[in-house]
């Protein structure tokens, strides 16, 4: 489960950078939000 969440996180970050906003600030905020959601999934699914 840990690798599945990590893989989804990497795919989501790449897609966000390719298709997301073109502003540097929004790209950074998006990556931080994706990482926070990933951390929540790790704790909720006990994947650590």
mmCIF entry with sequence, helices, sheets and N, C-alpha, C, O atoms, coordinates in Angstrom:
data_MODEL
# 
_entry.id   MODEL 
# 
_entity.id                         1 
_entity.type                       polymer 
_entity.pdbx_number_of_molecules   1 
# 
_entity_poly.entity_id                      1 
_entity_poly.type                           'polypeptide(L)' 
_entity_poly.nstd_linkage                   no 
_entity_poly.nstd_monomer                   no 
_entity_poly.pdbx_seq_one_letter_code       
;(UNK)(UNK)(UNK)(UNK)(UNK)(UNK)(UNK)(UNK)(UNK)(UNK)(UNK)(UNK)(UNK)(UNK)(UNK)(UNK)
(UNK)(UNK)(UNK)(UNK)(UNK)(UNK)(UNK)(UNK)(UNK)(UNK)(UNK)(UNK)(UNK)(UNK)(UNK)(UNK)
(UNK)(UNK)(UNK)(UNK)(UNK)(UNK)(UNK)(UNK)(UNK)(UNK)(UNK)(UNK)(UNK)(UNK)(UNK)(UNK)
;
_entity_poly.pdbx_seq_one_letter_code_can   XXXXXXXXXXXXXXXXXXXXXXXXXXXXXXXXXXXXXXXXXXXXXXXX 
_entity_poly.pdbx_strand_id                 A 
# 
loop_
_entity_poly_seq.entity_id 
_entity_poly_seq.num 
_entity_poly_seq.mon_id 
_entity_poly_seq.hetero 
1 1  UNK n 
1 2  UNK n 
1 3  UNK n 
1 4  UNK n 
1 5  UNK n 
1 6  UNK n 
1 7  UNK n 
1 8  UNK n 
1 9  UNK n 
1 10 UNK n 
1 11 UNK n 
1 12 UNK n 
1 13 UNK n 
1 14 UNK n 
1 15 UNK n 
1 16 UNK n 
1 17 UNK n 
1 18 UNK n 
1 19 UNK n 
1 20 UNK n 
1 21 UNK n 
1 22 UNK n 
1 23 UNK n 
1 24 UNK n 
1 25 UNK n 
1 26 UNK n 
1 27 UNK n 
1 28 UNK n 
1 29 UNK n 
1 30 UNK n 
1 31 UNK n 
1 32 UNK n 
1 33 UNK n 
1 34 UNK n 
1 35 UNK n 
1 36 UNK n 
1 37 UNK n 
1 38 UNK n 
1 39 UNK n 
1 40 UNK n 
1 41 UNK n 
1 42 UNK n 
1 43 UNK n 
1 44 UNK n 
1 45 UNK n 
1 46 UNK n 
1 47 UNK n 
1 48 UNK n 
# 
_struct_asym.id          A 
_struct_asym.entity_id   1 
# 
loop_
_struct_conf.conf_type_id 
_struct_conf.id 
_struct_conf.pdbx_PDB_helix_id 
_struct_conf.beg_label_comp_id 
_struct_conf.beg_label_asym_id 
_struct_conf.beg_label_seq_id 
_struct_conf.pdbx_beg_PDB_ins_code 
_struct_conf.end_label_comp_id 
_struct_conf.end_label_asym_id 
_struct_conf.end_label_seq_id 
_struct_conf.pdbx_end_PDB_ins_code 
_struct_conf.beg_auth_comp_id 
_struct_conf.beg_auth_asym_id 
_struct_conf.beg_auth_seq_id 
_struct_conf.end_auth_comp_id 
_struct_conf.end_auth_asym_id 
_struct_conf.end_auth_seq_id 
_struct_conf.pdbx_PDB_helix_class 
_struct_conf.details 
_struct_conf.pdbx_PDB_helix_length 
HELX_P HELX_P1 AA1 UNK A 2  ? UNK A 19 ? UNK A 2  UNK A 19 1 ? 18 
HELX_P HELX_P2 AA2 UNK A 24 ? UNK A 44 ? UNK A 24 UNK A 44 1 ? 21 
# 
_struct_conf_type.id          HELX_P 
_struct_conf_type.criteria    ? 
_struct_conf_type.reference   ? 
# 
loop_
_atom_site.group_PDB 
_atom_site.id 
_atom_site.type_symbol 
_atom_site.label_atom_id 
_atom_site.label_alt_id 
_atom_site.label_comp_id 
_atom_site.label_asym_id 
_atom_site.label_entity_id 
_atom_site.label_seq_id 
_atom_site.pdbx_PDB_ins_code 
_atom_site.Cartn_x 
_atom_site.Cartn_y 
_atom_site.Cartn_z 
_atom_site.occupancy 
_atom_site.B_iso_or_equiv 
_atom_site.pdbx_formal_charge 
_atom_site.auth_seq_id 
_atom_site.auth_comp_id 
_atom_site.auth_asym_id 
_atom_site.auth_atom_id 
_atom_site.pdbx_PDB_model_num 
ATOM 1   N N  . UNK A 1 1  ? 0.830  -1.194 0.000   1.00 0.00 ? 1  UNK A N  1 
ATOM 2   C CA . UNK A 1 1  ? 0.000  0.000  0.000   1.00 0.00 ? 1  UNK A CA 1 
ATOM 3   C C  . UNK A 1 1  ? 0.871  1.254  0.000   1.00 0.00 ? 1  UNK A C  1 
ATOM 4   O O  . UNK A 1 1  ? 0.523  2.265  -0.610  1.00 0.00 ? 1  UNK A O  1 
ATOM 5   N N  . UNK A 1 2  ? 1.999  1.175  0.686   1.00 0.00 ? 2  UNK A N  1 
ATOM 6   C CA . UNK A 1 2  ? 2.899  2.321  0.776   1.00 0.00 ? 2  UNK A CA 1 
ATOM 7   C C  . UNK A 1 2  ? 3.400  2.727  -0.603  1.00 0.00 ? 2  UNK A C  1 
ATOM 8   O O  . UNK A 1 2  ? 3.447  3.914  -0.928  1.00 0.00 ? 2  UNK A O  1 
ATOM 9   N N  . UNK A 1 3  ? 3.777  1.734  -1.418  1.00 0.00 ? 3  UNK A N  1 
ATOM 10  C CA . UNK A 1 3  ? 4.297  2.036  -2.753  1.00 0.00 ? 3  UNK A CA 1 
ATOM 11  C C  . UNK A 1 3  ? 3.199  2.538  -3.681  1.00 0.00 ? 3  UNK A C  1 
ATOM 12  O O  . UNK A 1 3  ? 3.461  3.349  -4.569  1.00 0.00 ? 3  UNK A O  1 
ATOM 13  N N  . UNK A 1 4  ? 1.985  2.067  -3.486  1.00 0.00 ? 4  UNK A N  1 
ATOM 14  C CA . UNK A 1 4  ? 0.857  2.530  -4.294  1.00 0.00 ? 4  UNK A CA 1 
ATOM 15  C C  . UNK A 1 4  ? 0.592  4.013  -4.046  1.00 0.00 ? 4  UNK A C  1 
ATOM 16  O O  . UNK A 1 4  ? 0.403  4.775  -4.993  1.00 0.00 ? 4  UNK A O  1 
ATOM 17  N N  . UNK A 1 5  ? 0.579  4.419  -2.795  1.00 0.00 ? 5  UNK A N  1 
ATOM 18  C CA . UNK A 1 5  ? 0.364  5.826  -2.458  1.00 0.00 ? 5  UNK A CA 1 
ATOM 19  C C  . UNK A 1 5  ? 1.509  6.677  -2.987  1.00 0.00 ? 5  UNK A C  1 
ATOM 20  O O  . UNK A 1 5  ? 1.281  7.765  -3.516  1.00 0.00 ? 5  UNK A O  1 
ATOM 21  N N  . UNK A 1 6  ? 2.740  6.188  -2.848  1.00 0.00 ? 6  UNK A N  1 
ATOM 22  C CA . UNK A 1 6  ? 3.897  6.933  -3.331  1.00 0.00 ? 6  UNK A CA 1 
ATOM 23  C C  . UNK A 1 6  ? 3.849  7.075  -4.853  1.00 0.00 ? 6  UNK A C  1 
ATOM 24  O O  . UNK A 1 6  ? 4.148  8.143  -5.386  1.00 0.00 ? 6  UNK A O  1 
ATOM 25  N N  . UNK A 1 7  ? 3.476  6.005  -5.552  1.00 0.00 ? 7  UNK A N  1 
ATOM 26  C CA . UNK A 1 7  ? 3.364  6.064  -7.009  1.00 0.00 ? 7  UNK A CA 1 
ATOM 27  C C  . UNK A 1 7  ? 2.301  7.039  -7.460  1.00 0.00 ? 7  UNK A C  1 
ATOM 28  O O  . UNK A 1 7  ? 2.514  7.803  -8.402  1.00 0.00 ? 7  UNK A O  1 
ATOM 29  N N  . UNK A 1 8  ? 1.156  7.022  -6.796  1.00 0.00 ? 8  UNK A N  1 
ATOM 30  C CA . UNK A 1 8  ? 0.093  7.974  -7.127  1.00 0.00 ? 8  UNK A CA 1 
ATOM 31  C C  . UNK A 1 8  ? 0.531  9.403  -6.854  1.00 0.00 ? 8  UNK A C  1 
ATOM 32  O O  . UNK A 1 8  ? 0.166  10.319 -7.591  1.00 0.00 ? 8  UNK A O  1 
ATOM 33  N N  . UNK A 1 9  ? 1.305  9.597  -5.807  1.00 0.00 ? 9  UNK A N  1 
ATOM 34  C CA . UNK A 1 9  ? 1.809  10.931 -5.483  1.00 0.00 ? 9  UNK A CA 1 
ATOM 35  C C  . UNK A 1 9  ? 2.736  11.444 -6.590  1.00 0.00 ? 9  UNK A C  1 
ATOM 36  O O  . UNK A 1 9  ? 2.623  12.594 -7.012  1.00 0.00 ? 9  UNK A O  1 
ATOM 37  N N  . UNK A 1 10 ? 3.642  10.600 -7.051  1.00 0.00 ? 10 UNK A N  1 
ATOM 38  C CA . UNK A 1 10 ? 4.568  10.998 -8.113  1.00 0.00 ? 10 UNK A CA 1 
ATOM 39  C C  . UNK A 1 10 ? 3.814  11.312 -9.400  1.00 0.00 ? 10 UNK A C  1 
ATOM 40  O O  . UNK A 1 10 ? 4.091  12.318 -10.054 1.00 0.00 ? 10 UNK A O  1 
ATOM 41  N N  . UNK A 1 11 ? 2.861  10.455 -9.766  1.00 0.00 ? 11 UNK A N  1 
ATOM 42  C CA . UNK A 1 11 ? 2.072  10.687 -10.983 1.00 0.00 ? 11 UNK A CA 1 
ATOM 43  C C  . UNK A 1 11 ? 1.289  11.987 -10.875 1.00 0.00 ? 11 UNK A C  1 
ATOM 44  O O  . UNK A 1 11 ? 1.226  12.756 -11.834 1.00 0.00 ? 11 UNK A O  1 
ATOM 45  N N  . UNK A 1 12 ? 0.691  12.236 -9.715  1.00 0.00 ? 12 UNK A N  1 
ATOM 46  C CA . UNK A 1 12 ? -0.093 13.451 -9.521  1.00 0.00 ? 12 UNK A CA 1 
ATOM 47  C C  . UNK A 1 12 ? 0.783  14.696 -9.604  1.00 0.00 ? 12 UNK A C  1 
ATOM 48  O O  . UNK A 1 12 ? 0.381  15.696 -10.198 1.00 0.00 ? 12 UNK A O  1 
ATOM 49  N N  . UNK A 1 13 ? 1.965  14.647 -9.019  1.00 0.00 ? 13 UNK A N  1 
ATOM 50  C CA . UNK A 1 13 ? 2.871  15.804 -9.080  1.00 0.00 ? 13 UNK A CA 1 
ATOM 51  C C  . UNK A 1 13 ? 3.294  16.078 -10.514 1.00 0.00 ? 13 UNK A C  1 
ATOM 52  O O  . UNK A 1 13 ? 3.312  17.231 -10.944 1.00 0.00 ? 13 UNK A O  1 
ATOM 53  N N  . UNK A 1 14 ? 3.635  15.028 -11.262 1.00 0.00 ? 14 UNK A N  1 
ATOM 54  C CA . UNK A 1 14 ? 4.041  15.218 -12.657 1.00 0.00 ? 14 UNK A CA 1 
ATOM 55  C C  . UNK A 1 14 ? 2.894  15.797 -13.477 1.00 0.00 ? 14 UNK A C  1 
ATOM 56  O O  . UNK A 1 14 ? 3.095  16.728 -14.257 1.00 0.00 ? 14 UNK A O  1 
ATOM 57  N N  . UNK A 1 15 ? 1.691  15.250 -13.302 1.00 0.00 ? 15 UNK A N  1 
ATOM 58  C CA . UNK A 1 15 ? 0.537  15.775 -14.040 1.00 0.00 ? 15 UNK A CA 1 
ATOM 59  C C  . UNK A 1 15 ? 0.237  17.214 -13.650 1.00 0.00 ? 15 UNK A C  1 
ATOM 60  O O  . UNK A 1 15 ? -0.133 18.019 -14.505 1.00 0.00 ? 15 UNK A O  1 
ATOM 61  N N  . UNK A 1 16 ? 0.391  17.552 -12.376 1.00 0.00 ? 16 UNK A N  1 
ATOM 62  C CA . UNK A 1 16 ? 0.158  18.927 -11.931 1.00 0.00 ? 16 UNK A CA 1 
ATOM 63  C C  . UNK A 1 16 ? 1.146  19.880 -12.578 1.00 0.00 ? 16 UNK A C  1 
ATOM 64  O O  . UNK A 1 16 ? 0.774  20.969 -13.014 1.00 0.00 ? 16 UNK A O  1 
ATOM 65  N N  . UNK A 1 17 ? 2.415  19.466 -12.641 1.00 0.00 ? 17 UNK A N  1 
ATOM 66  C CA . UNK A 1 17 ? 3.431  20.335 -13.236 1.00 0.00 ? 17 UNK A CA 1 
ATOM 67  C C  . UNK A 1 17 ? 3.248  20.479 -14.743 1.00 0.00 ? 17 UNK A C  1 
ATOM 68  O O  . UNK A 1 17 ? 3.549  21.534 -15.302 1.00 0.00 ? 17 UNK A O  1 
ATOM 69  N N  . UNK A 1 18 ? 2.759  19.433 -15.408 1.00 0.00 ? 18 UNK A N  1 
ATOM 70  C CA . UNK A 1 18 ? 2.581  19.488 -16.864 1.00 0.00 ? 18 UNK A CA 1 
ATOM 71  C C  . UNK A 1 18 ? 1.309  20.233 -17.239 1.00 0.00 ? 18 UNK A C  1 
ATOM 72  O O  . UNK A 1 18 ? 1.329  21.113 -18.100 1.00 0.00 ? 18 UNK A O  1 
ATOM 73  N N  . UNK A 1 19 ? 0.196  19.878 -16.589 1.00 0.00 ? 19 UNK A N  1 
ATOM 74  C CA . UNK A 1 19 ? -1.099 20.416 -16.995 1.00 0.00 ? 19 UNK A CA 1 
ATOM 75  C C  . UNK A 1 19 ? -1.660 21.479 -16.060 1.00 0.00 ? 19 UNK A C  1 
ATOM 76  O O  . UNK A 1 19 ? -2.700 22.068 -16.357 1.00 0.00 ? 19 UNK A O  1 
ATOM 77  N N  . UNK A 1 20 ? -1.003 21.733 -14.952 1.00 0.00 ? 20 UNK A N  1 
ATOM 78  C CA . UNK A 1 20 ? -1.520 22.672 -13.960 1.00 0.00 ? 20 UNK A CA 1 
ATOM 79  C C  . UNK A 1 20 ? -1.254 24.111 -14.326 1.00 0.00 ? 20 UNK A C  1 
ATOM 80  O O  . UNK A 1 20 ? -1.012 24.453 -15.484 1.00 0.00 ? 20 UNK A O  1 
ATOM 81  N N  . UNK A 1 21 ? -1.303 24.924 -13.329 1.00 0.00 ? 21 UNK A N  1 
ATOM 82  C CA . UNK A 1 21 ? -1.067 26.347 -13.523 1.00 0.00 ? 21 UNK A CA 1 
ATOM 83  C C  . UNK A 1 21 ? 0.379  26.592 -13.954 1.00 0.00 ? 21 UNK A C  1 
ATOM 84  O O  . UNK A 1 21 ? 1.268  25.797 -13.650 1.00 0.00 ? 21 UNK A O  1 
ATOM 85  N N  . UNK A 1 22 ? 0.604  27.682 -14.655 1.00 0.00 ? 22 UNK A N  1 
ATOM 86  C CA . UNK A 1 22 ? 1.943  27.992 -15.140 1.00 0.00 ? 22 UNK A CA 1 
ATOM 87  C C  . UNK A 1 22 ? 2.674  28.984 -14.242 1.00 0.00 ? 22 UNK A C  1 
ATOM 88  O O  . UNK A 1 22 ? 3.772  29.429 -14.576 1.00 0.00 ? 22 UNK A O  1 
ATOM 89  N N  . UNK A 1 23 ? 2.086  29.326 -13.126 1.00 0.00 ? 23 UNK A N  1 
ATOM 90  C CA . UNK A 1 23 ? 2.728  30.210 -12.162 1.00 0.00 ? 23 UNK A CA 1 
ATOM 91  C C  . UNK A 1 23 ? 3.594  29.376 -11.218 1.00 0.00 ? 23 UNK A C  1 
ATOM 92  O O  . UNK A 1 23 ? 3.192  28.291 -10.799 1.00 0.00 ? 23 UNK A O  1 
ATOM 93  N N  . UNK A 1 24 ? 4.762  29.874 -10.892 1.00 0.00 ? 24 UNK A N  1 
ATOM 94  C CA . UNK A 1 24 ? 5.662  29.149 -10.000 1.00 0.00 ? 24 UNK A CA 1 
ATOM 95  C C  . UNK A 1 24 ? 5.053  28.995 -8.609  1.00 0.00 ? 24 UNK A C  1 
ATOM 96  O O  . UNK A 1 24 ? 5.176  27.937 -7.991  1.00 0.00 ? 24 UNK A O  1 
ATOM 97  N N  . UNK A 1 25 ? 4.403  30.034 -8.119  1.00 0.00 ? 25 UNK A N  1 
ATOM 98  C CA . UNK A 1 25 ? 3.803  29.974 -6.786  1.00 0.00 ? 25 UNK A CA 1 
ATOM 99  C C  . UNK A 1 25 ? 2.694  28.926 -6.723  1.00 0.00 ? 25 UNK A C  1 
ATOM 100 O O  . UNK A 1 25 ? 2.628  28.158 -5.763  1.00 0.00 ? 25 UNK A O  1 
ATOM 101 N N  . UNK A 1 26 ? 1.827  28.885 -7.729  1.00 0.00 ? 26 UNK A N  1 
ATOM 102 C CA . UNK A 1 26 ? 0.749  27.897 -7.711  1.00 0.00 ? 26 UNK A CA 1 
ATOM 103 C C  . UNK A 1 26 ? 1.294  26.483 -7.889  1.00 0.00 ? 26 UNK A C  1 
ATOM 104 O O  . UNK A 1 26 ? 0.717  25.532 -7.362  1.00 0.00 ? 26 UNK A O  1 
ATOM 105 N N  . UNK A 1 27 ? 2.392  26.331 -8.621  1.00 0.00 ? 27 UNK A N  1 
ATOM 106 C CA . UNK A 1 27 ? 3.009  25.009 -8.757  1.00 0.00 ? 27 UNK A CA 1 
ATOM 107 C C  . UNK A 1 27 ? 3.547  24.535 -7.413  1.00 0.00 ? 27 UNK A C  1 
ATOM 108 O O  . UNK A 1 27 ? 3.372  23.372 -7.050  1.00 0.00 ? 27 UNK A O  1 
ATOM 109 N N  . UNK A 1 28 ? 4.195  25.422 -6.679  1.00 0.00 ? 28 UNK A N  1 
ATOM 110 C CA . UNK A 1 28 ? 4.746  25.062 -5.367  1.00 0.00 ? 28 UNK A CA 1 
ATOM 111 C C  . UNK A 1 28 ? 3.622  24.746 -4.385  1.00 0.00 ? 28 UNK A C  1 
ATOM 112 O O  . UNK A 1 28 ? 3.700  23.765 -3.646  1.00 0.00 ? 28 UNK A O  1 
ATOM 113 N N  . UNK A 1 29 ? 2.583  25.572 -4.375  1.00 0.00 ? 29 UNK A N  1 
ATOM 114 C CA . UNK A 1 29 ? 1.448  25.326 -3.476  1.00 0.00 ? 29 UNK A CA 1 
ATOM 115 C C  . UNK A 1 29 ? 0.776  24.002 -3.816  1.00 0.00 ? 29 UNK A C  1 
ATOM 116 O O  . UNK A 1 29 ? 0.402  23.248 -2.918  1.00 0.00 ? 29 UNK A O  1 
ATOM 117 N N  . UNK A 1 30 ? 0.619  23.714 -5.105  1.00 0.00 ? 30 UNK A N  1 
ATOM 118 C CA . UNK A 1 30 ? 0.011  22.453 -5.529  1.00 0.00 ? 30 UNK A CA 1 
ATOM 119 C C  . UNK A 1 30 ? 0.812  21.250 -5.071  1.00 0.00 ? 30 UNK A C  1 
ATOM 120 O O  . UNK A 1 30 ? 0.242  20.262 -4.610  1.00 0.00 ? 30 UNK A O  1 
ATOM 121 N N  . UNK A 1 31 ? 2.131  21.325 -5.193  1.00 0.00 ? 31 UNK A N  1 
ATOM 122 C CA . UNK A 1 31 ? 2.979  20.209 -4.760  1.00 0.00 ? 31 UNK A CA 1 
ATOM 123 C C  . UNK A 1 31 ? 2.889  20.019 -3.251  1.00 0.00 ? 31 UNK A C  1 
ATOM 124 O O  . UNK A 1 31 ? 2.842  18.886 -2.772  1.00 0.00 ? 31 UNK A O  1 
ATOM 125 N N  . UNK A 1 32 ? 2.865  21.110 -2.502  1.00 0.00 ? 32 UNK A N  1 
ATOM 126 C CA . UNK A 1 32 ? 2.744  21.013 -1.040  1.00 0.00 ? 32 UNK A CA 1 
ATOM 127 C C  . UNK A 1 32 ? 1.408  20.378 -0.654  1.00 0.00 ? 32 UNK A C  1 
ATOM 128 O O  . UNK A 1 32 ? 1.358  19.539 0.246   1.00 0.00 ? 32 UNK A O  1 
ATOM 129 N N  . UNK A 1 33 ? 0.336  20.769 -1.323  1.00 0.00 ? 33 UNK A N  1 
ATOM 130 C CA . UNK A 1 33 ? -0.984 20.194 -1.031  1.00 0.00 ? 33 UNK A CA 1 
ATOM 131 C C  . UNK A 1 33 ? -1.003 18.704 -1.367  1.00 0.00 ? 33 UNK A C  1 
ATOM 132 O O  . UNK A 1 33 ? -1.555 17.908 -0.607  1.00 0.00 ? 33 UNK A O  1 
ATOM 133 N N  . UNK A 1 34 ? -0.409 18.320 -2.493  1.00 0.00 ? 34 UNK A N  1 
ATOM 134 C CA . UNK A 1 34 ? -0.358 16.908 -2.873  1.00 0.00 ? 34 UNK A CA 1 
ATOM 135 C C  . UNK A 1 34 ? 0.416  16.105 -1.831  1.00 0.00 ? 34 UNK A C  1 
ATOM 136 O O  . UNK A 1 34 ? 0.002  15.002 -1.475  1.00 0.00 ? 34 UNK A O  1 
ATOM 137 N N  . UNK A 1 35 ? 1.520  16.636 -1.342  1.00 0.00 ? 35 UNK A N  1 
ATOM 138 C CA . UNK A 1 35 ? 2.309  15.935 -0.323  1.00 0.00 ? 35 UNK A CA 1 
ATOM 139 C C  . UNK A 1 35 ? 1.532  15.832 0.982   1.00 0.00 ? 35 UNK A C  1 
ATOM 140 O O  . UNK A 1 35 ? 1.584  14.796 1.645   1.00 0.00 ? 35 UNK A O  1 
ATOM 141 N N  . UNK A 1 36 ? 0.815  16.883 1.365   1.00 0.00 ? 36 UNK A N  1 
ATOM 142 C CA . UNK A 1 36 ? 0.005  16.826 2.588   1.00 0.00 ? 36 UNK A CA 1 
ATOM 143 C C  . UNK A 1 36 ? -1.095 15.776 2.478   1.00 0.00 ? 36 UNK A C  1 
ATOM 144 O O  . UNK A 1 36 ? -1.341 15.031 3.426   1.00 0.00 ? 36 UNK A O  1 
ATOM 145 N N  . UNK A 1 37 ? -1.756 15.714 1.326   1.00 0.00 ? 37 UNK A N  1 
ATOM 146 C CA . UNK A 1 37 ? -2.800 14.701 1.123   1.00 0.00 ? 37 UNK A CA 1 
ATOM 147 C C  . UNK A 1 37 ? -2.192 13.304 1.184   1.00 0.00 ? 37 UNK A C  1 
ATOM 148 O O  . UNK A 1 37 ? -2.792 12.388 1.747   1.00 0.00 ? 37 UNK A O  1 
ATOM 149 N N  . UNK A 1 38 ? -1.016 13.140 0.612   1.00 0.00 ? 38 UNK A N  1 
ATOM 150 C CA . UNK A 1 38 ? -0.333 11.848 0.662   1.00 0.00 ? 38 UNK A CA 1 
ATOM 151 C C  . UNK A 1 38 ? -0.019 11.450 2.100   1.00 0.00 ? 38 UNK A C  1 
ATOM 152 O O  . UNK A 1 38 ? -0.185 10.288 2.472   1.00 0.00 ? 38 UNK A O  1 
ATOM 153 N N  . UNK A 1 39 ? 0.430  12.396 2.901   1.00 0.00 ? 39 UNK A N  1 
ATOM 154 C CA . UNK A 1 39 ? 0.729  12.097 4.302   1.00 0.00 ? 39 UNK A CA 1 
ATOM 155 C C  . UNK A 1 39 ? -0.539 11.705 5.065   1.00 0.00 ? 39 UNK A C  1 
ATOM 156 O O  . UNK A 1 39 ? -0.508 10.808 5.908   1.00 0.00 ? 39 UNK A O  1 
ATOM 157 N N  . UNK A 1 40 ? -1.648 12.376 4.766   1.00 0.00 ? 40 UNK A N  1 
ATOM 158 C CA . UNK A 1 40 ? -2.916 12.007 5.400   1.00 0.00 ? 40 UNK A CA 1 
ATOM 159 C C  . UNK A 1 40 ? -3.342 10.600 5.002   1.00 0.00 ? 40 UNK A C  1 
ATOM 160 O O  . UNK A 1 40 ? -3.819 9.837  5.842   1.00 0.00 ? 40 UNK A O  1 
ATOM 161 N N  . UNK A 1 41 ? -3.174 10.247 3.720   1.00 0.00 ? 41 UNK A N  1 
ATOM 162 C CA . UNK A 1 41 ? -3.516 8.896  3.283   1.00 0.00 ? 41 UNK A CA 1 
ATOM 163 C C  . UNK A 1 41 ? -2.638 7.858  3.971   1.00 0.00 ? 41 UNK A C  1 
ATOM 164 O O  . UNK A 1 41 ? -3.120 6.788  4.344   1.00 0.00 ? 41 UNK A O  1 
ATOM 165 N N  . UNK A 1 42 ? -1.359 8.161  4.142   1.00 0.00 ? 42 UNK A N  1 
ATOM 166 C CA . UNK A 1 42 ? -0.477 7.236  4.844   1.00 0.00 ? 42 UNK A CA 1 
ATOM 167 C C  . UNK A 1 42 ? -0.969 6.991  6.267   1.00 0.00 ? 42 UNK A C  1 
ATOM 168 O O  . UNK A 1 42 ? -0.981 5.851  6.731   1.00 0.00 ? 42 UNK A O  1 
ATOM 169 N N  . UNK A 1 43 ? -1.370 8.040  6.953   1.00 0.00 ? 43 UNK A N  1 
ATOM 170 C CA . UNK A 1 43 ? -1.805 7.863  8.340   1.00 0.00 ? 43 UNK A CA 1 
ATOM 171 C C  . UNK A 1 43 ? -3.180 7.204  8.421   1.00 0.00 ? 43 UNK A C  1 
ATOM 172 O O  . UNK A 1 43 ? -3.408 6.365  9.293   1.00 0.00 ? 43 UNK A O  1 
ATOM 173 N N  . UNK A 1 44 ? -4.096 7.571  7.529   1.00 0.00 ? 44 UNK A N  1 
ATOM 174 C CA . UNK A 1 44 ? -5.442 6.980  7.568   1.00 0.00 ? 44 UNK A CA 1 
ATOM 175 C C  . UNK A 1 44 ? -5.437 5.503  7.191   1.00 0.00 ? 44 UNK A C  1 
ATOM 176 O O  . UNK A 1 44 ? -6.194 4.715  7.759   1.00 0.00 ? 44 UNK A O  1 
ATOM 177 N N  . UNK A 1 45 ? -4.594 5.124  6.241   1.00 0.00 ? 45 UNK A N  1 
ATOM 178 C CA . UNK A 1 45 ? -4.556 3.735  5.785   1.00 0.00 ? 45 UNK A CA 1 
ATOM 179 C C  . UNK A 1 45 ? -3.499 2.912  6.513   1.00 0.00 ? 45 UNK A C  1 
ATOM 180 O O  . UNK A 1 45 ? -3.286 1.745  6.185   1.00 0.00 ? 45 UNK A O  1 
ATOM 181 N N  . UNK A 1 46 ? -2.840 3.514  7.496   1.00 0.00 ? 46 UNK A N  1 
ATOM 182 C CA . UNK A 1 46 ? -1.800 2.844  8.287   1.00 0.00 ? 46 UNK A CA 1 
ATOM 183 C C  . UNK A 1 46 ? -0.754 2.213  7.375   1.00 0.00 ? 46 UNK A C  1 
ATOM 184 O O  . UNK A 1 46 ? -0.387 1.050  7.541   1.00 0.00 ? 46 UNK A O  1 
ATOM 185 N N  . UNK A 1 47 ? -0.280 3.000  6.407   1.00 0.00 ? 47 UNK A N  1 
ATOM 186 C CA . UNK A 1 47 ? 0.671  2.494  5.414   1.00 0.00 ? 47 UNK A CA 1 
ATOM 187 C C  . UNK A 1 47 ? 2.115  2.769  5.812   1.00 0.00 ? 47 UNK A C  1 
ATOM 188 O O  . UNK A 1 47 ? 3.023  2.534  5.013   1.00 0.00 ? 47 UNK A O  1 
ATOM 189 N N  . UNK A 1 48 ? 2.347  3.251  7.002   1.00 0.00 ? 48 UNK A N  1 
ATOM 190 C CA . UNK A 1 48 ? 3.730  3.525  7.431   1.00 0.00 ? 48 UNK A CA 1 
ATOM 191 C C  . UNK A 1 48 ? 4.286  2.349  8.168   1.00 0.00 ? 48 UNK A C  1 
ATOM 192 O O  . UNK A 1 48 ? 5.435  2.384  8.608   1.00 0.00 ? 48 UNK A O  1 
# 
